[in-house]
């Protein structure tokens, strides 16, 4: 049965929250945690992060006048309690479901979602932009960025802090420290000191002291600065932030609601300060025992039984693409000690945790730093090693300059293992692997492969290991494979050569990637209409198998390319080749099928591909449309000499 939440039941928006007395906030937080747990049990989602910031969420909305005051949640995995408090409680059990709430913050969903997020380390940059905009308008609202310690491993966060310190505008950054242990454990004394340091009398006194210190001789000025550092507890973790120009407050117990409210009120009312960083220590998954016992597996879940705590799991019928990649990479590394694995804080997600278990000295997790990961890989390649840089497609976008300048321009043989290619389901458009075919195929010398099934992925890992004169990439989707028989070992493919799976005369489907199984279904459906169909797997987006394309366009009435990527990708490569070689004006109608020129909303992967128009039925419709008026008649049944444009 749902939890009892008498106080939470009174709250539709933060205005209702702020009408309650401050001493009720701890109870509101308890009810909010219970509601979050109950909702996650039903729908799953990013579970642990939200539980860790329940008290902080309550305190922020209680102290600040949201949405006039802007709260920006970095990544926004932790935003479920925020959504419950901001008018979306009734819909919280629809989160990440088709037509339901989005799993991250989204500006179009609510005025309380000040900035859309899902990728890491963007909050301080966005917040600084909002703060400067406020200043330019002559307004006085607050901007608060909530960023986790993991997100602080990305250079963008420090770039933003460096800029904020130089601009010296009013900005509040909450560092949610739930794992890195920047400072010692928080207790009553440190809470008290943090409150004291953030208080208006102390801030005023400190400002006066800073001005007076400028008049001191150098020796006395240094002594005054050291005393100031001691008073603020800087020697326990604040020095770096102060050097970047932030006033440091902390560490603070992130689960002590009263302390949080008092400190945030002090920070809110300290008008004379520029940027402030409040260091809050929390426990990820706070309030639920399994989250603490196994935080990695309970970071994102599919739901669980509230009585037994047993996770809802689906039985995998076939290996996942990620696990097949890991197995194939381990096999190649067993034969070649130059192979190394690199990931950017996604060892488990990319399967490199399994590689690390076998080759710990050859595995490098660089943190949330995709730019560094790519150039680090380039350095290894320059010294004769064979780096496999395993990064989700959506995150590789963050390092595109490094792929271009540090890898492709120098022709360095970095191998990009691109996980989560295509549509990814409930994480939605922010995590979709939509653009990599397009942005990689445009680079001179790059080899771009797409696995149609898990056996093909094994071959592509072996092929990538064999390429020593240029960069390459191979992409594969989230989830289970097609269930094909796996070879004992991957075989090196001939670069730029596709394969033909079945031969016909009327329609040619040229598929790149895992829509191949749907393509075969479409071919079966067309065969039922008396049409003969060729199905080919391109394997390579670049270099293009020009001989295969020429054969298909000259030997069929319709040629249809299919890919799970954006416009400008594989289909465009085919069209360029056909146009440049005068092959678009013949009897063969050419069509391209790709992801629509819009961001595909979240839902299951099947729902997303149906929305995108890349199911077997869509392929059949495209083929029949391309064939024209005589679409129901096979080539053999037509009168000799009849042509169809």
ABEGO torsion letter per residue (X at the ends): XBBBBAAAAABABAAAAAABBAAAAAAAAAAAAAAAAAAAAAAEEBAAAAAAAAAAAAAAAAABBOAABBBBBBGGAAAAAAAAAAGAAAAAAABGBBGBBBABBBAAABAABABBBGBBGAAAAAAAAAAAAAAAAGBABBBBBBBBAAAAABAAAAAAAAAAAAAGBBBBBBBBBAAAGABBBBBAAAAAAAAAAABAAAAAAAAAAAAAAAABBAAAAAAAAAAAAAAAGAAAGAAAAAAAGBBBBOBBBAABAAAAAAAAAAAAABAABBBBBBBBBBBBGBGBAAAAABAAAAABBAEBBAAAGBBBBBBBABBBAAAAAAAAAAAAAAABAABBBBBBGAAAAAGAAAAAAABAAABBBAEBBAAAAAAAAAAAAAAGBBBBBBBBAAAAAAAAAAAAAAAAAAGBBBBBBBBGBEBAEAAEAAABBAAAAAAAAABBGBBBBBBABAAAAAAAAAAAAABAABBBBBBBBBEBBAGBBBBABBBBBBBGBBBBABBBAABBBBBBEAAAAAAAAAAAAAAAAGBBBBBBBAGBAOBBBAAAAAAAAAABABBBBBBBBBBGBAAAAAAAAAAAAGAAABABBBBBBBBBBBBBBBEBAAAAAAAAGABAAAAAAAAAAAAEAAAABBAAABBBGBBBX
